[in-house]
Amino acid sequence: MAKTQKSISDEICDYLKKQKLSPIPVQTLNEDMETTRYFGGDLKEFIAAAKTLGAKGIFVETLYLEEDEFYYDSGMDDEEYMALYGNDDCCDGQCKCGKCEGKKSKKSKDDDNDVDAVYFEPEDLDGLDLTLLKPQMAKYLDRVGESCGVRLTVPGVDHLEVEIFADWYDDFAELVDEASEAIEINPTEALKQAQAIFEAEEAELAKAEDKSVKKISVHPPKKSSKKK
């Protein structure tokens, strides 16, 4: 029987036990209710800090790769978006209400050669499939729901916390960062690139389906060579 590979969560728990600390499985339900100090060192340094603080156990929360991570998130919610862009035209370009003055317009960049051009902000691309910018990300889709890391917390009034991730997740996160950075540098160009890749994929799919149809096409029966 093939040996089952341990997840990073299991590996971290085993390591904590060797350091004579008890791993205590937990789940974060409301981060706003906690006072958290984020640790800036590595796992060994975190263990040393935990022992210095007199910890007898460590909270261990398993982290999983989620489908949402494949889509762009600017971090701006609807309320912030409306506050920034929602009243650009409320005074027909002459601010009288005091609400729209100083706000950025998505079409405010004047260009004599491209008067009708539409300019996008990163927030406009929230929800964009990042695999259209970084096709290499698609290979991680099969890992959705898989353990990708752990969040370790030293119990106390002020929680000391660190997150440790599997090597493969670090590679995935780097691709996410690169795709997100491309959007934030030039969202309009990023959208054009995504559309071009999407159209190319659709064309390849249509071509493959066409070949499949040809393979199963019906041919007329061969004439029998038997004489009556």
Secondary structure as UniProt FT lines:
FT   HELIX           8..18
FT   TURN            19..20
FT   STRAND          22..25
FT   HELIX           31..33
FT   STRAND          36..38
FT   HELIX           43..52
FT   TURN            53..54
FT   STRAND          57..64
FT   HELIX           67..70
FT   HELIX           78..85
FT   TURN            86..93
FT   TURN            101..102
FT   TURN            106..107
FT   TURN            112..113
FT   TURN            115..116
FT   HELIX           122..125
FT   TURN            126..127
FT   HELIX           130..132
FT   HELIX           135..143
FT   TURN            144..145
FT   STRAND          147..154
FT   STRAND          159..165
FT   HELIX           167..185
FT   HELIX           187..215
//
